[in-house]
Every structure is written in C-alpha cells, then in structure tokens.
Amino acid sequence: MIRSFLLQLGLYTTLYSSVHLWDEDSYKKGLLFVPLIGLLLGGILYGLSLVLPLNLQPFMLVLVYCLLTGGLHMDGFGDTLDGFLARRGREEALRIMKDPHLGTFGLLGVILLLLGYYSFMTGSGKLLLLMPAVGRFSPMLAAYKKDYAREQGMGKFFVESLNLYQSIPWLFILGLLHYFLGEWIYLLTFLLSILFSLLMGLWCKRSIGGMTGDTIGFTIEATQLFYLFAYTLLEALWI
C-alpha cells in the first residue's frame, strides 16, 4: 500500500518522483489515496496561511500551490476549454485537446482560474485545508461509470479503475470533516461542489462521449475554483 501511495503522490505532486514505481496494479490500488494527497496539499497551504502576513498570502498561496502540483491539472484545464469551447464536434475537440499549444480559450481560462485562486484562497479560512481534497475527489464522481473518450492514454487507467469502494468512504470522510468544522456553510459548500462535479462529468460525456486525462485535470481545477467561489458567495449572502 505504501508503494501505491507513493506512486500517486508522484503523479499528483512534485513532492516525490514515482516513475520507478509504476505498475498498473499499484496504480489501481493507489486511487484510494488520491483525496488523501489532497489533504496533504491542503495542510501545507493552510499552514502557510497561518504564518504568512496577510498581504503576502494571495500570491504566495497560489505560487506554492502551483509549485506543489507542477501545474499538471491546469494544463488539462486549458486543453479542455480549448477543445470544448471550439464547438466543432467530438473528434475535433479531441484533436484540439491533444495539441500541445494553448489556444485562446485555454489561455483565458487559466488566467481566470489563477485570478480566482488569488482572490478566494486567502478568505477561505479552514476550507483551504479541504479544498485540494475536494478537488481530487471530484473526478472520482465525474468519471464514475463513464467511458474513456480515447483509445489510449494515462487517464484510461483512472477512468476504468474507479469503483464505489474508493469513492463512498471519501464521501463520508469529507462530509464529516466539513461538518466538524462547525459551520453549516462549510457542509453546504461541499454538497454544492459534489453536484458541480457530477455536472462536469455529464458535460464531458455530452461533449466528447466520456472522460480523458485532460478532463480529469479540468474537473479538479474547476471544482476547486467553484468550491472557493461558492463558499465566498454563501458567506456574503449569509452576512
């Protein structure tokens, strides 16, 4: 199990290099640890938010997040927007998403994503601890019972290996963590983010017939941004 955890740690963060650990069985077993890696990232970010001066927090939190993740999922976020928003059909969308060059939709999307993180991370309080876990849990919902939209690809192992034994425990764990934070807004934010993740999965299915590695990354980043935005909006409305 340690091998499986380290493999996923290397895939989802820059904290460890796990190339030498790759095998399909370890990857499948390691999917259970993906939200746990999110909690590790959240712990680092939340810890920084407690010690950094307020005026440094927005930039430093975004910078550290990017360094810890290597911008991996932001790449998928941009590619997905390029493919989907081109509105040229499934095959053309898949071709555009595979193109290594970033298009206008992708560039604008990543800029807005970073601006959103910059704006909302500092004011999210304890939710900063759980944001990366919710983000990495989201494709487990979005991709469940979905087809892989390409013949081959790294995301194929993720999509085809998902099962309820991986997602149900984390649904309860994350739900309880939000509940014990002590504010009903936290739990409502989590529930809305679950709904958002499911809708992202349906959008991917409608647009390209399923999921890819890019749409997995897109779902992670989009759900995290929605999570922070939803909390900020709910808090403003409650006040």
N, C-alpha and C positions, 0 to 999 in steps of 0.2 A: 504493500500500500504506500510505503514511503516513496518507492520508485514512481508510482503513478502520480503522487502529489508533486514530486519534483519535476516530472515531465510537464504537467500542466502549469506549474509555476514558471517554467522556462518558456512556455508558449504564450502565456498571458502577461508576463512581466519581463523586465530586463534584470531582475534580481538574480537570475540563475540561467546558465546555459544547459539546456537539456537535450541537445541534438544527439548525444551519445546514448540517451536512454530510450530513444524511440522504438516502440513496437506497438502493434495495433491493440493487443490485449491490455497493455498498461494504459494506453490512451483511453480506451473504453471505461476501464475501472476508475480512471482519474477524473472523469466528468463529474463525479460526485463532489470533488474538491473545488470545482470552479468557483462557486459562490464563496467558499472559504478563502480563496485567494483574494476575492473582492473585499472580504472583511479585513484581510491583512493590509491591502492598499488603503482602505478606509481608516484603519488605525493609524497609519503613518500620516495621512492627510489631517485627520482630526487632531493628532498630537501636535502637528505643526501649527494648526490654527490656535492652539492654546498658548504657544510660546512666541509666535511671531507678532510684531507690532501690527496694529490694525491696518495701517497704511500700506504695509508690505504684503498683507495676506492675499489680496486678489491675484496679483501677478505671481507670487511665489507658489501658491497652491496650484495654479494652472500649470506653471513650469514643472513643478515636481510631479504632478500627475502625468504630464507628457513624457518626462524622463523615465518614470517608473513603468509606463506601458509601451514606450517606444513609438507612440503614435500609431500602433498597429490597427486599432479599430477605427481610428479617424480616416485611415486610408480606405477602408471598406465603406465608411460613411460617405465619403466623397464620391467613390466609384458608383455606389448605389444610386445616389442622387443624379449623377450624370446619366446613368442608364435608364432609370425610371422616368425622369422628367423630360427626357428627349421625346417620349411618346411615339416611338417608331415600331412598336411591336416587340414580342418576346425575343426573337433571335437577334435583332439589332441591339436591344437592351443588354443582352448577354455579351455581345461583341464589344460594346462600348465599355462595359464594366471590366472587361479583361484588358482593355487598352491601358498601358502604364501611365499615359498622360492624363493629367487632371483637367477636366473641362470647366466651363463657366459655372454650371450648376454645382458641381462638386466644390469648386473654389469658394463660391459664395456660401455654400452650406458649412464648410469647415470654418470659415471666418465667423459666421453667425454662431456656430457651436462654441468656439473659443470665447467669443464675446459673452455668450450665455453663461459659460462656466465662470468667467471673470466676474460677471455681475452677481451670480447667485451663490457661489460656493461660500463666500465669506459670511453671508447671512443665514446659512442653512443650519448652523449650530450642530446639535448631536446627529442630525441626519447625514452630515458629511461622513460620519463613521460607517453608515449603512449604504450610502449611495453606490459605491463600486460593487457591493454585493448584490444589490437590486439590479444593477446594470448587467452583471454577469449571470444572474439568474434569468433575466428576461428572454434570452434566446432559447433557453430550455423550455419555455412556454410557447414562444413564437414558432419554433421549429418542430414542436411535437406533432407527430402524425403528418408531417409534410414530406413531400418528395424533394430529393436533391435535384436542382434545376439543370445541372451539368452532368456529363458522363463521368468525369473525374474531378478531383480537387480535394484539398485538405478538409474543407467543410463537410465533405461527404461522410467522413468518419463521425463527425459530430452529429449530423442530422440522423444518420441511420443507427446510431448507438443510443439515442435517447429513450428513456422509459420512465414510467411513473415512480419507480423505486429511487430514482435520482431527484426528481422534482418535488414530489409530495413532502418529503422530510424538510426540504428547504423552504417550502411554502409555509409550513408551520413554524419553523425556526425564525424566519424573517418576520413573520406575523407577530410572534411572541416578542421578539426584540423591539419591534415598533410599539407594541402595546406597553411594554415595561418602561419605555422612555417617558411615559406618563402624560402624554398629550394626545387627545383624540385626533388632532390634525395629523400627527405622525402616521397613525394607522390608516387614516383616510387617504393620505398621500400614497402609501404603499398599495392600497387597494386600487386606486386610480391608475397607478403605474402598471399593475398586473393587467388591467383592462387595456391599457395602451399597448403593452407588449403583444397581447393577443391580436389586437387590431393591426399591428405591424406585420405579424405573421400572415394575416389574411391579405394585406396589401401586397406582400411579396408573392403569395400564391396567385393572386389575380394578375399581377404584373408579369411574372416570369414562370409561373407554374410551380413555384416552390422556393427553397432557400439555397443560398450559396455561402461561401466563406465571407464574401463581401456583405451580404445581407445580415449575417450573424454580427459582424462588426458594426454595421449600421444600427441594428436593433439595440446593441449595448449602449452606444453613444446617444442615440435618440431617446432611449428610455431614461438614461441618466439626466439628460437635459430636461425632459418632461418632469421627472421626479423633483428636481430642484425648482423648476418653474411652478409646478402645481403647489408645492409647499409655500413658496413665496406668495402666490396668489391667494391661497386659502388663509394664510396668516393675515394678509392685508384685509381680506373680506371679513375675517373674524374680529379684527380690531375695529 
